[in-house]
Amino acid sequence: MNKNYKNLLSPLTIKHMTMKNRVMMCPMGTNYGGQNGEMSFLHIDYYEQRAKGGTGLLMVENASVYSPQGSNGTTQLRIDHDSYIPRLYKLCESVHKHGTCIGIQINHAGASAMSSRTNMQPVSASNIPSKAGGEIPRPLTKDEILLIVKKYGEAAKRAQAAGFDCVEIHGGHSYLISQFLSPTTNNRTDEFGGSIENRTRFAKMIIEEVRKNVGPFFPIFLRISADELVEGGNSLDDALEYLEYLHDEVDVFDVSCGLNSSIQYQIDANYFPDGWRSYMSKAVKEKFNKPCVSMGNIRDPKVAEEILSNNHADIIGMGRGLIADPEWVNKVKDSKEDEIRKCISCNIGCAANRIMLNRPIRCTVNPSVNEYENYKNKHINKPCNVVVIGGGTAGLEAACTASEVGCTTFLLEKNDVLGGLATEISKIPDKKRLYDFPQYLINRASKLDNLFIFKATEAKVDFIKNLKPNIIVNATGSTPLLPPIKGLSDHVDKKNSKVNSITKMIENIPNYPEDLAGKKVVIIGGGAVGLDVMEFFAKRNAEVTIVEKMSIIGNGLDPVTKSDTGHTMKKYNVNQLTNTSLLEVKSDSFFVELENGEKTDLEFDFGFVCLGMRANNSLINELNENFGDDAEILNIGDSFRARRIIEGVAEGRNILSTLANLNYLDSIN
């Protein structure tokens, strides 16, 4: 046992439930359920993997208490009928054998439901959408409210019958209970609206009904948005007041924050520091003297221990962190903190996949969310030499994976640092968390005796031939896209030029003043890279203009980043020019055509061209000519097509399929 984490690794008893440590996996949707709302075996494997990893309590993602009306997704779990109990029992059985406790969150989506999925108009406290542009719900009648209250109690009783150790009532995040609690979505004039006492009445009735159904010794958790962080919404002080009406039958407060319109706080944006919202749980704990859960980008076990030792909370909630590394707790317990695969809070494989695209969750840094590292149980059946060209995240993942199954692996990197574009982007202050991933990969690589790394080494044909490769992986990344626009090549990244690409901007970060008030910054390109530049300069008080050829800025961004950058642009009055084309680059201005057809110069003190990235695959033809008959050649990551880290890492791990196809490994399926 790691003595540095005596609080984090200590047990906690709540009524008849004893957690073996203070880590709780937060409820986070997966889209792993069956279309009928039943727990799938894939789903069970997913949770069992986190139980094997040592987690103290798994709080299963929200299950619908009343479908289809209260449904929150196409494959959301259901707990509104006895037919769901057997599979949920199997889940509890699978988790309990690892000494892990398990609970389930019960929920009604209210106005967050979608008629396209439920075939009915959403319902809510009032006729106010739960988010901007959302569907207009119809207000619930009193009889319907009483029926839903009853449904919560029945759902909790089923959870108890299925073998769960506790139940959590979701009272936050713009779901139905939250829609009653928040003045932003409740304009009722009856006993369920108006005063704080009236707005809490629905939640109070649900809690009491749940207690009546589960008895006095079964722990009840209540998740709340302690601070809604929206204009006109409940503040932390308001939450402390409304909890006066709710705390009697609640055993644990799960203290979250944010609503749909402030999702960057609810699902933390990547620049928020570890444990940034623990002050909220501290306030609730001090007032009500009951155990509290705190979460918020907690990736560093030292921060988790500090939160507990300072009595800010009793339980550490981790959602995305345990998607990224199911073994987080075991690694802390075994003093292997440096081996933790930390979530980088990119919100792409989890939030974007599920919320925007209705896909099952994936993870940028963990390409095997379900299988995790089971591949390490396999070993090649004959010698195999693998040469990986490029030490970015895709190349490092390919090299480590090949080495871990026994291949003699050589990694060639032309620069003197590893990590590729991820390492470079992490130099932007708000993106520093991104470096956790290349740092993890570099540390992982350093522990592999059969992986040989050559930095500051060009991939020359003769050098590669001496390594006698059976497989060559080309992972040479990407470079900024610079289209043939008049004046662009003459000015971009030139000495003393005011026009830079993202790579030059990052190189110059130490030289930019903290206060750039009065300075004009114009950014061509409103994608992820352009928005990174925007955030950097807007927060330094520069006058920022962002130019985008498409009709929207931030196309394809995950919902958390999109919401956050939208708030940033509004806060700092960023001038947004959409449907605007760059015609010419000059020394101190961009000549553009605006949406209305007008052509004008946009003058700047600092100009940036952020039109995306293009594949850097200049070696691939040479590799095919010299090795195509003797070695398998793979082209992965950005050198195949410029995309995101998640695709490159998945392709790096897919070297296992190549090894299996070439009969170096038994089938990996």
Number of C-alpha atoms within 10 A of each C-alpha: 11 13 10 14 19 15 19 29 24 13 14 18 10 15 13 11 17 16 23 19 23 24 25 25 27 24 21 19 23 25 22 21 22 17 14 12 21 22 25 17 15 14 18 21 16 19 24 24 24 26 26 19 19 23 30 29 28 28 25 23 21 24 27 26 28 22 19 22 22 26 29 25 24 19 21 24 31 29 31 22 14 15 12 19 21 15 16 25 19 16 24 24 17 19 24 18 12 17 17 25 25 27 25 25 27 28 28 29 32 29 33 27 27 23 16 9 13 17 10 13 17 25 26 31 28 21 19 21 22 27 16 9 7 13 19 18 23 17 20 17 12 12 9 12 18 14 12 19 21 18 24 26 23 21 27 30 20 23 26 20 16 20 20 26 25 26 25 27 26 26 25 29 27 30 24 26 27 30 27 30 33 26 18 20 22 21 18 18 11 10 14 22 22 17 14 20 19 20 26 24 20 23 24 22 18 22 24 16 18 25 20 15 18 22 11 12 13 21 21 26 26 24 22 24 26 28 24 30 20 14 10 10 17 22 18 20 13 15 20 18 14 20 21 14 15 19 16 12 17 20 20 22 28 29 27 27 27 24 26 22 21 22 22 23 22 22 25 26 23 21 16 18 16 20 20 15 23 24 16 25 27 23 19 25 21 14 12 15 11 15 23 29 30 29 30 24 25 26 25 16 19 15 16 25 19 16 25 22 15 10 16 23 31 25 28 28 30 24 21 29 23 24 31 25 25 29 23 27 27 18 19 23 19 10 15 13 17 13 17 24 26 28 26 24 27 25 23 23 23 24 26 22 20 18 18 13 10 15 18 18 20 24 27 24 27 24 23 18 19 20 13 18 15 10 16 13 8 15 16 18 13 10 10 18 19 26 29 32 27 28 31 28 29 32 33 28 28 30 33 25 23 30 25 24 19 24 26 20 27 23 24 25 25 16 15 10 14 25 23 22 18 20 21 19 19 18 17 20 13 17 21 17 22 23 18 20 23 25 19 18 24 20 13 19 22 14 10 15 12 18 22 17 19 17 16 13 16 15 20 12 13 9 11 19 12 8 14 16 22 18 24 24 25 28 34 29 29 21 19 17 15 16 9 9 11 14 14 20 13 13 18 21 19 12 8 7 14 19 28 21 23 23 15 14 20 17 12 11 13 11 9 12 10 13 13 16 14 10 15 18 24 27 27 23 26 26 21 21 19 25 23 19 22 27 19 18 25 22 17 17 17 23 21 25 22 24 27 23 19 16 12 14 24 22 12 12 17 21 21 26 24 20 19 18 22 15 15 17 20 12 11 18 14 19 14 18 21 18 17 23 21 20 16 16 23 19 17 17 19 27 18 20 18 17 14 8 11 9 15 13 16 18 17 21 16 20 28 25 26 26 22 20 18 18 19 19 19 11 17 18 11 12 20 16 9 13 20 14 9 12 17 17 22 19 21 26 27 26 24 20 18 21 17 13 21 21 19 28 24 22 22 28 23 17 21 22 17 16 22 15 13 13 13 20 19 16 12 12 6
